[in-house]
Amino acid sequence: MSSMDDSTRRVRKETRLFYFLIIVLFPLLSVAIVGGYGFFVWFLQMLLGPPGPPN
């Protein structure tokens, strides 16, 4: 009986972890990565100028 309770608890914990990863972590991580890349490009353009051939 105890092993059944442990198994149920483990499945419940893994399910909660899965939902946390899918609903919270992955969206925040993707926004942070895209935002960080945008900031990097913006800062690089401030230092080196906009892309394109020089005038």
PQR file of N, CA, C, O and H, with PARSE charges and radii, in Angstrom:
ATOM      1  N   MET A   1       0.826  -1.191   0.000 -0.4000 1.5000
ATOM      2  CA  MET A   1       0.000   0.000   0.000 -0.0000 2.0000
ATOM      3  C   MET A   1       0.867   1.250   0.000  0.5500 1.7000
ATOM      4  O   MET A   1       0.544   2.238  -0.661 -0.5500 1.4000
ATOM      5  N   SER A   2       1.964   1.205   0.740 -0.4000 1.5000
ATOM      6  CA  SER A   2       2.843   2.370   0.813 -0.0000 2.0000
ATOM      7  C   SER A   2       3.496   2.660  -0.527  0.5500 1.7000
ATOM      8  O   SER A   2       3.662   3.821  -0.903 -0.5500 1.4000
ATOM      9  H   SER A   2       2.226   0.403   1.277  0.4000 1.0000
ATOM     10  N   SER A   3       3.870   1.605  -1.253 -0.4000 1.5000
ATOM     11  CA  SER A   3       4.492   1.818  -2.562 -0.0000 2.0000
ATOM     12  C   SER A   3       3.499   2.431  -3.539  0.5500 1.7000
ATOM     13  O   SER A   3       3.891   3.182  -4.432 -0.5500 1.4000
ATOM     14  H   SER A   3       3.735   0.662  -0.948  0.4000 1.0000
ATOM     15  N   MET A   4       2.215   2.117  -3.377 -0.4000 1.5000
ATOM     16  CA  MET A   4       1.188   2.699  -4.231 -0.0000 2.0000
ATOM     17  C   MET A   4       1.062   4.194  -3.951  0.5500 1.7000
ATOM     18  O   MET A   4       0.922   4.988  -4.882 -0.5500 1.4000
ATOM     19  H   MET A   4       1.897   1.507  -2.652  0.4000 1.0000
ATOM     20  N   ASP A   5       1.112   4.582  -2.684 -0.4000 1.5000
ATOM     21  CA  ASP A   5       1.043   5.993  -2.324 -0.0000 2.0000
ATOM     22  C   ASP A   5       2.257   6.745  -2.848  0.5500 1.7000
ATOM     23  O   ASP A   5       2.133   7.862  -3.350 -0.5500 1.4000
ATOM     24  H   ASP A   5       1.226   3.938  -1.928  0.4000 1.0000
ATOM     25  N   ASP A   6       3.432   6.132  -2.731 -0.4000 1.5000
ATOM     26  CA  ASP A   6       4.648   6.765  -3.237 -0.0000 2.0000
ATOM     27  C   ASP A   6       4.587   6.932  -4.750  0.5500 1.7000
ATOM     28  O   ASP A   6       5.008   7.957  -5.286 -0.5500 1.4000
ATOM     29  H   ASP A   6       3.533   5.225  -2.324  0.4000 1.0000
ATOM     30  N   SER A   7       4.065   5.927  -5.429 -0.4000 1.5000
ATOM     31  CA  SER A   7       3.945   5.998  -6.885 -0.0000 2.0000
ATOM     32  C   SER A   7       2.962   7.093  -7.291  0.5500 1.7000
ATOM     33  O   SER A   7       3.216   7.841  -8.236 -0.5500 1.4000
ATOM     34  H   SER A   7       3.724   5.094  -4.993  0.4000 1.0000
ATOM     35  N   THR A   8       1.854   7.186  -6.585 -0.4000 1.5000
ATOM     36  CA  THR A   8       0.861   8.219  -6.881 -0.0000 2.0000
ATOM     37  C   THR A   8       1.437   9.601  -6.631  0.5500 1.7000
ATOM     38  O   THR A   8       1.242  10.516  -7.431 -0.5500 1.4000
ATOM     39  H   THR A   8       1.648   6.579  -5.817  0.4000 1.0000
ATOM     40  N   ARG A   9       2.151   9.753  -5.516 -0.4000 1.5000
ATOM     41  CA  ARG A   9       2.779  11.039  -5.212 -0.0000 2.0000
ATOM     42  C   ARG A   9       3.803  11.416  -6.271  0.5500 1.7000
ATOM     43  O   ARG A   9       3.895  12.576  -6.675 -0.5500 1.4000
ATOM     44  H   ARG A   9       2.310   9.010  -4.866  0.4000 1.0000
ATOM     45  N   ARG A  10       4.562  10.442  -6.710 -0.4000 1.5000
ATOM     46  CA  ARG A  10       5.600  10.696  -7.720 -0.0000 2.0000
ATOM     47  C   ARG A  10       4.977  11.134  -9.045  0.5500 1.7000
ATOM     48  O   ARG A  10       5.457  12.070  -9.685 -0.5500 1.4000
ATOM     49  H   ARG A  10       4.488   9.501  -6.382  0.4000 1.0000
ATOM     50  N   VAL A  11       3.917  10.457  -9.447 -0.4000 1.5000
ATOM     51  CA  VAL A  11       3.233  10.821 -10.694 -0.0000 2.0000
ATOM     52  C   VAL A  11       2.649  12.220 -10.574  0.5500 1.7000
ATOM     53  O   VAL A  11       2.739  13.011 -11.513 -0.5500 1.4000
ATOM     54  H   VAL A  11       3.527   9.696  -8.927  0.4000 1.0000
ATOM     55  N   ARG A  12       2.056  12.531  -9.439 -0.4000 1.5000
ATOM     56  CA  ARG A  12       1.468  13.854  -9.229 -0.0000 2.0000
ATOM     57  C   ARG A  12       2.549  14.936  -9.263  0.5500 1.7000
ATOM     58  O   ARG A  12       2.343  16.007  -9.833 -0.5500 1.4000
ATOM     59  H   ARG A  12       1.982  11.889  -8.676  0.4000 1.0000
ATOM     60  N   LYS A  13       3.695  14.653  -8.655 -0.4000 1.5000
ATOM     61  CA  LYS A  13       4.796  15.618  -8.645 -0.0000 2.0000
ATOM     62  C   LYS A  13       5.346  15.834 -10.053  0.5500 1.7000
ATOM     63  O   LYS A  13       5.628  16.966 -10.446 -0.5500 1.4000
ATOM     64  H   LYS A  13       3.863  13.783  -8.192  0.4000 1.0000
ATOM     65  N   GLU A  14       5.498  14.747 -10.813 -0.4000 1.5000
ATOM     66  CA  GLU A  14       5.988  14.874 -12.185 -0.0000 2.0000
ATOM     67  C   GLU A  14       4.993  15.626 -13.064  0.5500 1.7000
ATOM     68  O   GLU A  14       5.394  16.390 -13.942 -0.5500 1.4000
ATOM     69  H   GLU A  14       5.269  13.827 -10.494  0.4000 1.0000
ATOM     70  N   THR A  15       3.701  15.415 -12.834 -0.4000 1.5000
ATOM     71  CA  THR A  15       2.681  16.128 -13.606 -0.0000 2.0000
ATOM     72  C   THR A  15       2.731  17.621 -13.310  0.5500 1.7000
ATOM     73  O   THR A  15       2.658  18.443 -14.224 -0.5500 1.4000
ATOM     74  H   THR A  15       3.375  14.795 -12.121  0.4000 1.0000
ATOM     75  N   ARG A  16       2.856  17.969 -12.033 -0.4000 1.5000
ATOM     76  CA  ARG A  16       2.969  19.391 -11.679 -0.0000 2.0000
ATOM     77  C   ARG A  16       4.223  20.014 -12.271  0.5500 1.7000
ATOM     78  O   ARG A  16       4.183  21.151 -12.741 -0.5500 1.4000
ATOM     79  H   ARG A  16       2.916  17.301 -11.292  0.4000 1.0000
ATOM     80  N   LEU A  17       5.323  19.295 -12.254 -0.4000 1.5000
ATOM     81  CA  LEU A  17       6.559  19.797 -12.838 -0.0000 2.0000
ATOM     82  C   LEU A  17       6.405  19.996 -14.340  0.5500 1.7000
ATOM     83  O   LEU A  17       6.875  20.996 -14.883 -0.5500 1.4000
ATOM     84  H   LEU A  17       5.355  18.372 -11.872  0.4000 1.0000
ATOM     85  N   PHE A  18       5.754  19.059 -15.013 -0.4000 1.5000
ATOM     86  CA  PHE A  18       5.517  19.178 -16.447 -0.0000 2.0000
ATOM     87  C   PHE A  18       4.689  20.419 -16.758  0.5500 1.7000
ATOM     88  O   PHE A  18       5.030  21.182 -17.662 -0.5500 1.4000
ATOM     89  H   PHE A  18       5.372  18.247 -14.571  0.4000 1.0000
ATOM     90  N   TYR A  19       3.601  20.626 -16.013 -0.4000 1.5000
ATOM     91  CA  TYR A  19       2.776  21.812 -16.245 -0.0000 2.0000
ATOM     92  C   TYR A  19       3.546  23.092 -15.966  0.5500 1.7000
ATOM     93  O   TYR A  19       3.391  24.073 -16.693 -0.5500 1.4000
ATOM     94  H   TYR A  19       3.325  20.006 -15.279  0.4000 1.0000
ATOM     95  N   PHE A  20       4.368  23.102 -14.936 -0.4000 1.5000
ATOM     96  CA  PHE A  20       5.186  24.279 -14.646 -0.0000 2.0000
ATOM     97  C   PHE A  20       6.129  24.582 -15.799  0.5500 1.7000
ATOM     98  O   PHE A  20       6.274  25.737 -16.200 -0.5500 1.4000
ATOM     99  H   PHE A  20       4.494  22.305 -14.346  0.4000 1.0000
ATOM    100  N   LEU A  21       6.774  23.542 -16.335 -0.4000 1.5000
ATOM    101  CA  LEU A  21       7.696  23.746 -17.450 -0.0000 2.0000
ATOM    102  C   LEU A  21       6.969  24.283 -18.674  0.5500 1.7000
ATOM    103  O   LEU A  21       7.446  25.221 -19.312 -0.5500 1.4000
ATOM    104  H   LEU A  21       6.656  22.604 -16.010  0.4000 1.0000
ATOM    105  N   ILE A  22       5.830  23.706 -19.008 -0.4000 1.5000
ATOM    106  CA  ILE A  22       5.102  24.072 -20.216 -0.0000 2.0000
ATOM    107  C   ILE A  22       4.443  25.440 -20.084  0.5500 1.7000
ATOM    108  O   ILE A  22       4.488  26.230 -21.027 -0.5500 1.4000
ATOM    109  H   ILE A  22       5.443  22.943 -18.490  0.4000 1.0000
ATOM    110  N   ILE A  23       3.835  25.740 -18.947 -0.4000 1.5000
ATOM    111  CA  ILE A  23       3.041  26.965 -18.797 -0.0000 2.0000
ATOM    112  C   ILE A  23       3.889  28.151 -18.365  0.5500 1.7000
ATOM    113  O   ILE A  23       3.617  29.273 -18.791 -0.5500 1.4000
ATOM    114  H   ILE A  23       3.799  25.099 -18.180  0.4000 1.0000
ATOM    115  N   VAL A  24       4.901  27.944 -17.541 -0.4000 1.5000
ATOM    116  CA  VAL A  24       5.653  29.062 -16.960 -0.0000 2.0000
ATOM    117  C   VAL A  24       7.058  29.182 -17.534  0.5500 1.7000
ATOM    118  O   VAL A  24       7.421  30.232 -18.064 -0.5500 1.4000
ATOM    119  H   VAL A  24       5.122  27.032 -17.195  0.4000 1.0000
ATOM    120  N   LEU A  25       7.839  28.137 -17.436 -0.4000 1.5000
ATOM    121  CA  LEU A  25       9.268  28.257 -17.722 -0.0000 2.0000
ATOM    122  C   LEU A  25       9.566  28.460 -19.198  0.5500 1.7000
ATOM    123  O   LEU A  25      10.321  29.369 -19.545 -0.5500 1.4000
ATOM    124  H   LEU A  25       7.544  27.284 -17.006  0.4000 1.0000
ATOM    125  N   PHE A  26       8.994  27.636 -20.085 -0.4000 1.5000
ATOM    126  CA  PHE A  26       9.304  27.751 -21.508 -0.0000 2.0000
ATOM    127  C   PHE A  26       8.871  29.093 -22.100  0.5500 1.7000
ATOM    128  O   PHE A  26       9.651  29.680 -22.851 -0.5500 1.4000
ATOM    129  H   PHE A  26       8.382  26.898 -19.803  0.4000 1.0000
ATOM    130  N   PRO A  27       7.669  29.615 -21.807 -0.5600 1.5000
ATOM    131  CA  PRO A  27       7.327  30.943 -22.334  0.2800 2.0000
ATOM    132  C   PRO A  27       8.247  32.046 -21.807  0.5500 1.7000
ATOM    133  O   PRO A  27       8.667  32.914 -22.572 -0.5500 1.4000
ATOM    134  N   LEU A  28       8.562  32.021 -20.522 -0.4000 1.5000
ATOM    135  CA  LEU A  28       9.455  33.048 -19.983 -0.0000 2.0000
ATOM    136  C   LEU A  28      10.849  32.944 -20.583  0.5500 1.7000
ATOM    137  O   LEU A  28      11.478  33.957 -20.890 -0.5500 1.4000
ATOM    138  H   LEU A  28       8.221  31.315 -19.901  0.4000 1.0000
ATOM    139  N   LEU A  29      11.322  31.736 -20.746 -0.4000 1.5000
ATOM    140  CA  LEU A  29      12.643  31.530 -21.321 -0.0000 2.0000
ATOM    141  C   LEU A  29      12.691  31.991 -22.775  0.5500 1.7000
ATOM    142  O   LEU A  29      13.676  32.595 -23.198 -0.5500 1.4000
ATOM    143  H   LEU A  29      10.812  30.913 -20.496  0.4000 1.0000
ATOM    144  N   SER A  30      11.650  31.715 -23.536 -0.4000 1.5000
ATOM    145  CA  SER A  30      11.644  32.143 -24.940 -0.0000 2.0000
ATOM    146  C   SER A  30      11.570  33.659 -25.049  0.5500 1.7000
ATOM    147  O   SER A  30      12.236  34.240 -25.905 -0.5500 1.4000
ATOM    148  H   SER A  30      10.850  31.224 -23.193  0.4000 1.0000
ATOM    149  N   VAL A  31      10.783  34.312 -24.211 -0.4000 1.5000
ATOM    150  CA  VAL A  31      10.715  35.780 -24.220 -0.0000 2.0000
ATOM    151  C   VAL A  31      12.062  36.369 -23.818  0.5500 1.7000
ATOM    152  O   VAL A  31      12.502  37.358 -24.404 -0.5500 1.4000
ATOM    153  H   VAL A  31      10.242  33.840 -23.515  0.4000 1.0000
ATOM    154  N   ALA A  32      12.714  35.780 -22.837 -0.4000 1.5000
ATOM    155  CA  ALA A  32      14.018  36.281 -22.400 -0.0000 2.0000
ATOM    156  C   ALA A  32      15.071  36.111 -23.489  0.5500 1.7000
ATOM    157  O   ALA A  32      15.905  36.997 -23.680 -0.5500 1.4000
ATOM    158  H   ALA A  32      12.356  34.977 -22.361  0.4000 1.0000
ATOM    159  N   ILE A  33      15.047  34.998 -24.201 -0.4000 1.5000
ATOM    160  CA  ILE A  33      16.039  34.772 -25.260 -0.0000 2.0000
ATOM    161  C   ILE A  33      15.821  35.735 -26.412  0.5500 1.7000
ATOM    162  O   ILE A  33      16.776  36.344 -26.895 -0.5500 1.4000
ATOM    163  H   ILE A  33      14.370  34.279 -24.045  0.4000 1.0000
ATOM    164  N   VAL A  34      14.573  35.885 -26.865 -0.4000 1.5000
ATOM    165  CA  VAL A  34      14.286  36.798 -27.975 -0.0000 2.0000
ATOM    166  C   VAL A  34      14.560  38.242 -27.564  0.5500 1.7000
ATOM    167  O   VAL A  34      15.108  39.016 -28.349 -0.5500 1.4000
ATOM    168  H   VAL A  34      13.798  35.391 -26.473  0.4000 1.0000
ATOM    169  N   GLY A  35      14.185  38.609 -26.346 -0.4000 1.5000
ATOM    170  CA  GLY A  35      14.461  39.959 -25.859 -0.0000 2.0000
ATOM    171  C   GLY A  35      15.947  40.230 -25.715  0.5500 1.7000
ATOM    172  O   GLY A  35      16.417  41.322 -26.037 -0.5500 1.4000
ATOM    173  H   GLY A  35      13.740  37.980 -25.708  0.4000 1.0000
ATOM    174  N   GLY A  36      16.683  39.251 -25.237 -0.4000 1.5000
ATOM    175  CA  GLY A  36      18.134  39.410 -25.119 -0.0000 2.0000
ATOM    176  C   GLY A  36      18.802  39.565 -26.467  0.5500 1.7000
ATOM    177  O   GLY A  36      19.725  40.366 -26.617 -0.5500 1.4000
ATOM    178  H   GLY A  36      16.302  38.364 -24.976  0.4000 1.0000
ATOM    179  N   TYR A  37      18.344  38.803 -27.454 -0.4000 1.5000
ATOM    180  CA  TYR A  37      18.899  38.926 -28.805 -0.0000 2.0000
ATOM    181  C   TYR A  37      18.569  40.302 -29.390  0.5500 1.7000
ATOM    182  O   TYR A  37      19.424  40.930 -30.015 -0.5500 1.4000
ATOM    183  H   TYR A  37      17.594  38.152 -27.332  0.4000 1.0000
ATOM    184  N   GLY A  38      17.341  40.769 -29.190 -0.4000 1.5000
ATOM    185  CA  GLY A  38      16.959  42.101 -29.667 -0.0000 2.0000
ATOM    186  C   GLY A  38      17.789  43.190 -29.009  0.5500 1.7000
ATOM    187  O   GLY A  38      18.223  44.129 -29.677 -0.5500 1.4000
ATOM    188  H   GLY A  38      16.647  40.259 -28.682  0.4000 1.0000
ATOM    189  N   PHE A  39      18.012  43.076 -27.718 -0.4000 1.5000
ATOM    190  CA  PHE A  39      18.837  44.058 -27.024 -0.0000 2.0000
ATOM    191  C   PHE A  39      20.264  44.032 -27.546  0.5500 1.7000
ATOM    192  O   PHE A  39      20.885  45.081 -27.718 -0.5500 1.4000
ATOM    193  H   PHE A  39      17.660  42.314 -27.176  0.4000 1.0000
ATOM    194  N   PHE A  40      20.787  42.836 -27.798 -0.4000 1.5000
ATOM    195  CA  PHE A  40      22.144  42.703 -28.323 -0.0000 2.0000
ATOM    196  C   PHE A  40      22.266  43.373 -29.687  0.5500 1.7000
ATOM    197  O   PHE A  40      23.231  44.097 -29.934 -0.5500 1.4000
ATOM    198  H   PHE A  40      20.283  41.984 -27.657  0.4000 1.0000
ATOM    199  N   VAL A  41      21.303  43.142 -30.572 -0.4000 1.5000
ATOM    200  CA  VAL A  41      21.329  43.758 -31.906 -0.0000 2.0000
ATOM    201  C   VAL A  41      21.196  45.271 -31.790  0.5500 1.7000
ATOM    202  O   VAL A  41      21.909  46.002 -32.477 -0.5500 1.4000
ATOM    203  H   VAL A  41      20.519  42.555 -30.371  0.4000 1.0000
ATOM    204  N   TRP A  42      20.303  45.755 -30.939 -0.4000 1.5000
ATOM    205  CA  TRP A  42      20.118  47.192 -30.755 -0.0000 2.0000
ATOM    206  C   TRP A  42      21.407  47.839 -30.239  0.5500 1.7000
ATOM    207  O   TRP A  42      21.815  48.890 -30.732 -0.5500 1.4000
ATOM    208  H   TRP A  42      19.724  45.162 -30.380  0.4000 1.0000
ATOM    209  N   PHE A  43      22.042  47.218 -29.256 -0.4000 1.5000
ATOM    210  CA  PHE A  43      23.270  47.774 -28.699 -0.0000 2.0000
ATOM    211  C   PHE A  43      24.394  47.752 -29.725  0.5500 1.7000
ATOM    212  O   PHE A  43      25.182  48.694 -29.805 -0.5500 1.4000
ATOM    213  H   PHE A  43      21.712  46.363 -28.855  0.4000 1.0000
ATOM    214  N   LEU A  44      24.472  46.683 -30.510 -0.4000 1.5000
ATOM    215  CA  LEU A  44      25.490  46.587 -31.553 -0.0000 2.0000
ATOM    216  C   LEU A  44      25.288  47.667 -32.610  0.5500 1.7000
ATOM    217  O   LEU A  44      26.261  48.233 -33.108 -0.5500 1.4000
ATOM    218  H   LEU A  44      23.831  45.918 -30.446  0.4000 1.0000
ATOM    219  N   GLN A  45      24.040  47.958 -32.957 -0.4000 1.5000
ATOM    220  CA  GLN A  45      23.763  49.009 -33.931 -0.0000 2.0000
ATOM    221  C   GLN A  45      24.077  50.388 -33.361  0.5500 1.7000
ATOM    222  O   GLN A  45      24.430  51.298 -34.111 -0.5500 1.4000
ATOM    223  H   GLN A  45      23.250  47.499 -32.552  0.4000 1.0000
ATOM    224  N   MET A  46      23.953  50.553 -32.054 -0.4000 1.5000
ATOM    225  CA  MET A  46      24.349  51.830 -31.453 -0.0000 2.0000
ATOM    226  C   MET A  46      25.852  52.033 -31.590  0.5500 1.7000
ATOM    227  O   MET A  46      26.304  53.155 -31.816 -0.5500 1.4000
ATOM    228  H   MET A  46      23.665  49.814 -31.445  0.4000 1.0000
ATOM    229  N   LEU A  47      26.627  50.971 -31.458 -0.4000 1.5000
ATOM    230  CA  LEU A  47      28.080  51.088 -31.532 -0.0000 2.0000
ATOM    231  C   LEU A  47      28.585  51.148 -32.970  0.5500 1.7000
ATOM    232  O   LEU A  47      29.457  51.957 -33.287 -0.5500 1.4000
ATOM    233  H   LEU A  47      26.260  50.059 -31.274  0.4000 1.0000
ATOM    234  N   LEU A  48      28.046  50.297 -33.841 -0.4000 1.5000
ATOM    235  CA  LEU A  48      28.587  50.142 -35.187 -0.0000 2.0000
ATOM    236  C   LEU A  48      27.764  50.830 -36.270  0.5500 1.7000
ATOM    237  O   LEU A  48      28.206  50.897 -37.417 -0.5500 1.4000
ATOM    238  H   LEU A  48      27.338  49.639 -33.584  0.4000 1.0000
ATOM    239  N   GLY A  49      26.609  51.332 -35.948 -0.4000 1.5000
ATOM    240  CA  GLY A  49      25.744  51.956 -36.940 -0.0000 2.0000
ATOM    241  C   GLY A  49      24.773  50.954 -37.523  0.5500 1.7000
ATOM    242  O   GLY A  49      24.900  49.752 -37.293 -0.5500 1.4000
ATOM    243  H   GLY A  49      26.249  51.278 -35.016  0.4000 1.0000
ATOM    244  N   PRO A  50      23.792  51.450 -38.284 -0.5600 1.5000
ATOM    245  CA  PRO A  50      22.788  50.549 -38.846  0.2800 2.0000
ATOM    246  C   PRO A  50      23.384  49.653 -39.927  0.5500 1.7000
ATOM    247  O   PRO A  50      24.434  49.971 -40.485 -0.5500 1.4000
ATOM    248  N   PRO A  51      22.725  48.539 -40.224 -0.5600 1.5000
ATOM    249  CA  PRO A  51      23.233  47.648 -41.261  0.2800 2.0000
ATOM    250  C   PRO A  51      23.067  48.259 -42.643  0.5500 1.7000
ATOM    251  O   PRO A  51      22.209  49.115 -42.858 -0.5500 1.4000
ATOM    252  N   GLY A  52      23.876  47.820 -43.555 -0.4000 1.5000
ATOM    253  CA  GLY A  52      23.793  48.301 -44.927 -0.0000 2.0000
ATOM    254  C   GLY A  52      25.129  48.847 -45.381  0.5500 1.7000
ATOM    255  O   GLY A  52      26.069  48.954 -44.593 -0.5500 1.4000
ATOM    256  H   GLY A  52      24.573  47.124 -43.380  0.4000 1.0000
ATOM    257  N   PRO A  53      25.211  49.194 -46.665 -0.5600 1.5000
ATOM    258  CA  PRO A  53      26.477  49.734 -47.166  0.2800 2.0000
ATOM    259  C   PRO A  53      26.732  51.134 -46.610  0.5500 1.7000
ATOM    260  O   PRO A  53      25.792  51.898 -46.392 -0.5500 1.4000
ATOM    261  N   PRO A  54      27.983  51.466 -46.384 -0.5600 1.5000
ATOM    262  CA  PRO A  54      28.289  52.812 -45.879  0.2800 2.0000
ATOM    263  C   PRO A  54      28.027  53.857 -46.960  0.5500 1.7000
ATOM    264  O   PRO A  54      28.177  53.586 -48.151 -0.5500 1.4000
ATOM    265  N   ASN A  55      27.644  55.027 -46.538 -0.4000 1.5000
ATOM    266  CA  ASN A  55      27.371  56.131 -47.484 -0.0000 2.0000
ATOM    267  C   ASN A  55      28.604  56.949 -47.734  0.5500 1.7000
ATOM    268  O   ASN A  55      28.561  57.913 -48.499 -0.5500 1.4000
ATOM    269  H   ASN A  55      27.522  55.248 -45.570  0.4000 1.0000
TER
END
